[in-house]
Amino acid sequence: MSTVSVDPHGLAPHAQRGSATRGRRFPETEHQYRSPYQRDRDRIIHCAAFRRLEYKTQVFVNHEGDHFRTRLTHSIEVSQIGRTVGRALGLNEDLIESLALCHDLGHTPFGHLGEEVLNRKLEEVGGFSHNRQTLRIVENLERRYPGFDGLNLTWEVREGIAKHSGAIDILKEPEAAEYDPERQPPLEAQLIDLVDETAYNHHDVDDGLAAGILDVERLASAVPLFGDAWEQARSRFPGTSQRRCRSEALRRMIDTMVSDLIAETGRRIEAAGVESVDDVRKHPHLLAGMSRSVAEQNKALKGYLHEHLYRHYRIERMMDKARRLLRALFERYSDNPRLMPTEYQNLDGSDLLPIRIADYIAGMTDRYANEEYKRLYDPTVRV
């Protein structure tokens, strides 16, 4: 990859600059030493929805083990990888960090299973998606500031949420016109989809191996992306314990993916001849991406994880219990909204009741959902 030309601030011509932000919905005085995207990052870190990610499932329910990833640790890992890629490409690390840390705020308890349950319950009112819920949180549900609801994040961060992978449903809605649905997001936002996938493929392998669900030799023989790294690690460190060798292999695997993402994205930027953020936005295709070879290997890894980890009977048992629990909570609140805290009862009729129930349930941690179920259904538990 050719050397990226950067300005004195370390930003390439095609990077999104904080000074060029389209601003916030509610105008605020600029901070004397923090950039707009630094302020966004700080608001995200300090909001309640971010703290709740600590007890929300990534793959393994929180109480299954102290060392398994959660939505919080996943978001931190996405941020770390994103900043590495961003720095190599001369992009705005503060914007990348903000997007990485907020991209999963709207996730339900018990991972994607919770999202599926709420989506079915809300079919008649437009469905449910964690991307839309993330936008709802940062634009409305967080109530920390006297002058506005939400976090009043910059337009670019909210745009990145609206255009995050799988968020196509948001862009079809009338209110999405605010986010230029016909134009590409900046490179900082494009990268988040890819580093998100890189992070979860890496740590899901790590957690699956640690849990004893995945077998390292079978994985290595079936998935070249890991197998090559495994052989390199064993050759470089003969006699090392399998646990240490496994960690070395995972480091090498993620380095392969990140290095390829940097090189291929840099190649595409150069080939497209983009010289500004506007050029990036007007380009007919996304510019961030992996090479065909690594993308195919990554796809094979995802397929293996889907078949041998996400559908494993231990995971299925956890998810089956969670599915029944969340359905029961939704049905109980539907029958009697006054079982929810006052702010979710929709007493003023400002929202449809199913949406307010979804707001309440989506905001729960795994632990809180379990305890709430006991409070509602177990007569021996104090309310």
C-alpha positions as CSV (number, residue, x, y, z in Angstrom):
1,M,0.0,0.0,0.0
2,S,1.3,3.4,-0.8
3,T,2.1,5.9,2.0
4,V,-0.9,7.9,3.1
5,S,-0.4,11.7,2.8
6,V,-1.5,13.3,6.0
7,D,-1.7,16.9,7.3
8,P,-0.1,18.1,10.6
9,H,-3.0,16.6,12.5
10,G,-2.3,13.2,11.0
11,L,-5.4,13.3,8.8
12,A,-5.5,12.3,5.2
13,P,-7.5,14.5,2.7
14,H,-10.3,12.0,2.6
15,A,-10.7,11.9,6.5
16,Q,-13.7,13.4,8.1
17,R,-12.6,16.4,10.1
18,G,-14.3,17.6,13.3
19,S,-14.1,21.1,12.1
20,A,-16.3,20.1,9.1
21,T,-19.1,18.5,11.2
22,R,-22.7,19.2,10.3
23,G,-23.2,19.9,13.9
24,R,-25.8,18.8,16.5
25,R,-29.6,19.0,16.6
26,F,-29.3,21.3,19.5
27,P,-26.5,23.9,19.0
28,E,-23.9,24.0,21.7
29,T,-20.8,26.1,22.3
30,E,-17.6,24.4,21.2
31,H,-15.4,23.0,23.9
32,Q,-12.1,24.7,24.5
33,Y,-9.9,21.6,24.1
34,R,-12.1,18.7,23.1
35,S,-13.1,18.1,19.5
36,P,-16.8,17.5,18.6
37,Y,-16.1,13.7,18.2
38,Q,-14.2,13.5,21.5
39,R,-17.2,15.0,23.2
40,D,-19.4,12.4,21.4
41,R,-17.1,9.6,22.7
42,D,-17.2,11.0,26.2
43,R,-21.0,11.2,26.3
44,I,-21.3,7.7,25.0
45,I,-18.9,6.3,27.7
46,H,-20.8,8.1,30.5
47,C,-24.3,7.1,29.4
48,A,-26.2,4.4,31.2
49,A,-26.8,2.4,28.0
50,F,-23.1,2.0,27.6
51,R,-22.6,0.7,31.2
52,R,-25.4,-1.8,30.7
53,L,-23.4,-3.5,27.9
54,E,-21.2,-5.1,30.6
55,Y,-24.0,-7.5,31.5
56,K,-25.4,-8.1,28.0
57,T,-24.6,-11.4,26.1
58,Q,-22.2,-11.5,23.2
59,V,-22.4,-15.3,22.8
60,F,-22.2,-16.7,26.3
61,V,-24.7,-15.5,28.9
62,N,-22.8,-13.5,31.5
63,H,-23.2,-15.9,34.4
64,E,-21.6,-18.7,32.4
65,G,-18.2,-17.4,33.1
66,D,-16.3,-14.3,34.1
67,H,-13.9,-14.3,31.1
68,F,-16.3,-14.6,28.2
69,R,-16.8,-11.5,26.1
70,T,-19.8,-9.2,26.7
71,R,-21.2,-6.5,24.6
72,L,-19.1,-4.0,26.5
73,T,-15.7,-5.8,26.0
74,H,-16.7,-6.4,22.4
75,S,-17.3,-2.7,21.8
76,I,-13.9,-1.9,23.4
77,E,-12.2,-4.4,21.1
78,V,-14.0,-2.9,18.1
79,S,-12.7,0.5,19.1
80,Q,-9.1,-0.7,19.5
81,I,-9.0,-2.4,16.1
82,G,-10.8,0.6,14.5
83,R,-8.3,3.1,15.8
84,T,-5.4,0.9,14.5
85,V,-6.9,0.8,11.0
86,G,-7.9,4.5,11.2
87,R,-4.4,5.6,12.1
88,A,-2.8,3.6,9.4
89,L,-5.1,5.2,6.8
90,G,-4.9,8.7,8.2
91,L,-8.6,8.8,9.3
92,N,-10.3,10.5,12.2
93,E,-9.7,8.2,15.2
94,D,-12.0,10.2,17.5
95,L,-14.9,9.6,15.1
96,I,-14.0,5.9,14.7
97,E,-13.9,5.5,18.5
98,S,-17.3,7.2,19.0
99,L,-18.9,5.0,16.3
100,A,-17.3,1.8,17.7
101,L,-18.3,2.4,21.3
102,C,-21.9,3.2,20.4
103,H,-22.6,0.7,17.7
104,D,-24.2,-1.9,20.0
105,L,-26.0,0.4,22.5
106,G,-29.4,-0.8,21.2
107,H,-28.7,-4.5,21.7
108,T,-31.2,-6.5,23.8
109,P,-30.4,-8.9,26.6
110,F,-29.3,-12.3,25.4
111,G,-27.8,-11.1,22.2
112,H,-29.5,-11.4,18.8
113,L,-32.0,-13.8,20.2
114,G,-33.6,-11.0,22.2
115,E,-33.7,-8.9,19.0
116,E,-35.6,-11.7,17.2
117,V,-38.1,-11.9,20.0
118,L,-38.8,-8.2,20.0
119,N,-38.9,-8.0,16.3
120,R,-41.7,-10.6,16.2
121,K,-43.6,-8.8,19.0
122,L,-43.4,-5.5,17.1
123,E,-44.2,-6.8,13.6
124,E,-47.5,-4.8,13.4
125,V,-45.7,-1.5,14.3
126,G,-42.6,-1.7,12.1
127,G,-40.5,-4.4,13.9
128,F,-37.4,-4.0,16.0
129,S,-33.8,-3.8,15.2
130,H,-30.8,-3.0,17.5
131,N,-29.5,-0.4,15.0
132,R,-32.8,1.6,15.1
133,Q,-32.8,1.2,18.9
134,T,-29.3,2.5,19.1
135,L,-30.4,5.6,17.3
136,R,-33.5,5.9,19.5
137,I,-31.3,5.7,22.6
138,V,-28.9,8.5,21.5
139,E,-31.6,10.7,20.1
140,N,-34.3,10.2,22.7
141,L,-34.1,7.6,25.5
142,E,-31.0,8.8,27.4
143,R,-32.2,11.6,29.7
144,R,-29.0,13.2,31.2
145,Y,-29.0,16.8,30.0
146,P,-31.4,19.7,30.9
147,G,-31.5,21.1,27.4
148,F,-32.4,18.1,25.3
149,D,-33.4,14.4,25.3
150,G,-30.8,11.9,24.1
151,L,-27.0,12.6,23.9
152,N,-27.2,15.3,21.2
153,L,-24.4,13.6,19.2
154,T,-22.9,15.1,16.1
155,W,-24.7,14.4,12.7
156,E,-21.8,12.2,11.5
157,V,-22.1,9.8,14.5
158,R,-25.8,9.5,14.1
159,E,-25.4,9.0,10.4
160,G,-22.9,6.2,11.1
161,I,-25.5,4.5,13.3
162,A,-28.2,4.8,10.7
163,K,-25.9,3.4,8.0
164,H,-24.3,0.6,10.1
165,S,-24.4,-2.9,8.6
166,G,-27.9,-4.3,8.7
167,A,-29.5,-0.9,9.2
168,I,-31.1,-0.7,5.7
169,D,-34.5,-0.7,7.4
170,I,-33.7,2.7,9.0
171,L,-32.8,4.2,5.7
172,K,-36.2,3.3,4.2
173,E,-38.0,5.3,6.8
174,P,-39.1,8.9,6.0
175,E,-37.2,10.4,8.9
176,A,-34.0,8.9,7.5
177,A,-33.8,11.6,4.8
178,E,-31.9,13.6,7.4
179,Y,-29.0,11.1,6.9
180,D,-28.5,11.3,3.1
181,P,-29.5,7.7,2.4
182,E,-28.4,7.9,-1.2
183,R,-24.8,8.8,-0.3
184,Q,-22.1,6.7,1.2
185,P,-21.0,7.3,4.8
186,P,-17.4,8.5,5.4
187,L,-14.6,6.0,5.5
188,E,-14.6,6.1,9.3
189,A,-18.1,4.7,9.4
190,Q,-17.5,2.3,6.6
191,L,-14.7,0.7,8.6
192,I,-16.8,0.0,11.6
193,D,-18.8,-2.7,9.9
194,L,-15.6,-4.5,9.0
195,V,-13.8,-4.1,12.3
196,D,-16.9,-5.2,14.1
197,E,-16.9,-8.4,12.1
198,T,-13.2,-8.9,12.6
199,A,-13.5,-8.4,16.4
200,Y,-16.4,-10.8,16.9
201,N,-15.0,-13.5,14.6
202,H,-11.7,-13.4,16.6
203,H,-13.2,-13.4,20.1
204,D,-15.9,-15.8,19.4
205,V,-13.2,-18.3,18.3
206,D,-11.3,-17.5,21.5
207,D,-14.4,-17.9,23.7
208,G,-15.6,-21.0,21.9
209,L,-12.2,-22.7,22.4
210,A,-12.0,-21.6,26.0
211,A,-15.5,-23.1,26.7
212,G,-14.5,-26.4,25.1
213,I,-17.2,-26.2,22.5
214,L,-14.7,-25.7,19.6
215,D,-11.7,-28.1,19.1
216,V,-8.5,-26.4,18.0
217,E,-7.3,-29.1,15.7
218,R,-10.7,-29.5,14.0
219,L,-11.0,-25.7,13.6
220,A,-7.5,-25.5,12.1
221,S,-8.1,-28.2,9.6
222,A,-11.5,-26.8,8.5
223,V,-10.7,-23.0,8.4
224,P,-7.5,-21.9,6.6
225,L,-7.6,-18.4,8.1
226,F,-7.1,-20.0,11.6
227,G,-5.2,-23.1,10.4
228,D,-2.4,-21.1,8.8
229,A,-2.0,-19.0,11.9
230,W,-2.1,-22.2,14.1
231,E,0.7,-23.8,12.1
232,Q,2.8,-20.7,12.2
233,A,2.4,-20.4,15.9
234,R,3.4,-24.1,16.5
235,S,6.4,-23.8,14.2
236,R,7.6,-20.6,15.8
237,F,7.1,-21.8,19.4
238,P,7.6,-25.6,19.5
239,G,6.9,-27.1,22.9
240,T,4.7,-24.3,24.0
241,S,1.5,-25.2,25.8
242,Q,-1.6,-25.4,23.6
243,R,-3.2,-22.5,25.5
244,R,-0.3,-20.2,24.7
245,C,0.0,-21.4,21.2
246,R,-3.7,-20.9,20.7
247,S,-3.5,-17.3,21.8
248,E,-0.5,-16.7,19.5
249,A,-2.5,-18.2,16.6
250,L,-5.4,-15.9,17.3
251,R,-3.1,-12.9,17.4
252,R,-1.7,-13.9,14.0
253,M,-5.1,-14.4,12.6
254,I,-6.4,-11.0,13.6
255,D,-3.2,-9.4,12.4
256,T,-3.8,-11.0,9.0
257,M,-7.3,-9.7,8.8
258,V,-6.4,-6.2,10.0
259,S,-3.4,-5.9,7.8
260,D,-5.4,-7.0,4.8
261,L,-8.2,-4.5,5.6
262,I,-5.7,-1.6,5.8
263,A,-3.9,-2.7,2.5
264,E,-7.0,-3.3,0.5
265,T,-8.8,-0.2,1.7
266,G,-5.7,1.9,0.9
267,R,-5.5,0.3,-2.6
268,R,-9.2,1.1,-3.2
269,I,-8.8,4.7,-2.1
270,E,-5.9,5.2,-4.4
271,A,-7.6,3.5,-7.3
272,A,-10.7,5.6,-6.9
273,G,-8.7,8.8,-6.8
274,V,-10.7,10.3,-3.9
275,E,-9.3,13.5,-2.5
276,S,-12.0,14.6,-0.1
277,V,-14.8,13.3,2.1
278,D,-17.2,14.5,-0.5
279,D,-15.5,12.2,-3.1
280,V,-15.9,9.3,-0.7
281,R,-19.6,10.1,-0.2
282,K,-20.2,10.4,-3.9
283,H,-18.4,7.2,-4.9
284,P,-20.8,4.5,-6.2
285,H,-19.4,1.8,-4.0
286,L,-18.1,1.4,-0.4
287,L,-14.3,1.9,-0.4
288,A,-13.4,0.1,2.8
289,G,-13.0,-3.7,2.4
290,M,-10.9,-6.8,2.5
291,S,-9.3,-8.5,-0.5
292,R,-11.3,-11.2,-2.1
293,S,-9.0,-13.9,-0.8
294,V,-9.2,-12.9,2.9
295,A,-12.9,-12.1,2.6
296,E,-13.6,-15.6,1.4
297,Q,-11.5,-17.1,4.2
298,N,-13.4,-14.9,6.7
299,K,-16.7,-16.1,5.2
300,A,-15.6,-19.7,5.8
301,L,-14.7,-18.9,9.4
302,K,-18.2,-17.3,9.9
303,G,-19.8,-20.4,8.5
304,Y,-17.8,-22.7,10.7
305,L,-18.7,-20.6,13.8
306,H,-22.4,-20.6,12.8
307,E,-22.5,-24.4,12.5
308,H,-20.2,-25.5,15.4
309,L,-20.6,-22.7,18.0
310,Y,-23.7,-20.7,17.6
311,R,-25.8,-23.8,17.0
312,H,-24.2,-25.9,19.6
313,Y,-26.6,-27.5,22.1
314,R,-25.2,-25.6,25.0
315,I,-25.7,-22.3,23.3
316,E,-29.2,-23.4,22.0
317,R,-30.2,-24.3,25.6
318,M,-29.1,-20.9,26.9
319,M,-31.0,-19.2,24.1
320,D,-34.1,-21.3,24.4
321,K,-34.4,-20.3,28.1
322,A,-33.8,-16.7,27.2
323,R,-36.4,-16.8,24.4
324,R,-39.2,-18.1,26.7
325,L,-38.2,-15.6,29.4
326,L,-38.4,-12.5,27.1
327,R,-41.7,-13.6,25.6
328,A,-43.1,-14.0,29.0
329,L,-42.0,-10.6,30.1
330,F,-43.4,-8.9,27.0
331,E,-46.7,-10.7,27.4
332,R,-47.0,-9.8,31.1
333,Y,-46.3,-6.1,30.4
334,S,-48.8,-6.1,27.5
335,D,-51.5,-7.5,29.8
336,N,-50.7,-5.0,32.6
337,P,-48.4,-2.0,31.6
338,R,-48.5,-0.8,35.2
339,L,-46.0,-3.6,36.1
340,M,-43.4,-1.5,34.4
341,P,-41.8,1.7,35.8
342,T,-44.0,4.8,35.3
343,E,-41.9,6.3,32.5
344,Y,-42.5,3.2,30.4
345,Q,-46.2,2.9,30.9
346,N,-47.0,5.3,28.1
347,L,-49.6,7.1,30.2
348,D,-49.6,10.1,27.9
349,G,-50.1,8.0,24.8
350,S,-47.0,9.6,23.1
351,D,-45.8,6.2,21.8
352,L,-47.5,2.9,21.0
353,L,-47.4,0.6,24.0
354,P,-45.5,-2.2,22.3
355,I,-42.7,0.2,21.5
356,R,-42.4,1.4,25.1
357,I,-42.4,-2.3,26.3
358,A,-39.6,-2.9,23.8
359,D,-37.7,0.1,25.1
360,Y,-37.9,-1.3,28.6
361,I,-37.0,-4.9,27.7
362,A,-34.2,-3.8,25.3
363,G,-32.6,-1.8,28.0
364,M,-32.4,-4.7,30.4
365,T,-29.2,-6.6,31.1
366,D,-29.3,-10.4,31.1
367,R,-29.1,-10.3,34.9
368,Y,-31.9,-7.7,35.3
369,A,-34.2,-9.7,32.9
370,N,-33.7,-12.9,34.9
371,E,-34.4,-11.1,38.2
372,E,-37.5,-9.3,36.7
373,Y,-38.8,-12.6,35.5
374,K,-38.5,-14.0,39.0
375,R,-40.2,-10.9,40.5
376,L,-43.2,-11.2,38.2
377,Y,-43.6,-15.0,38.3
378,D,-42.1,-16.3,41.5
379,P,-44.4,-15.6,44.5
380,T,-41.5,-16.2,46.9
381,V,-39.4,-13.4,45.5
382,R,-39.7,-9.8,46.9
383,V,-40.8,-7.2,44.4
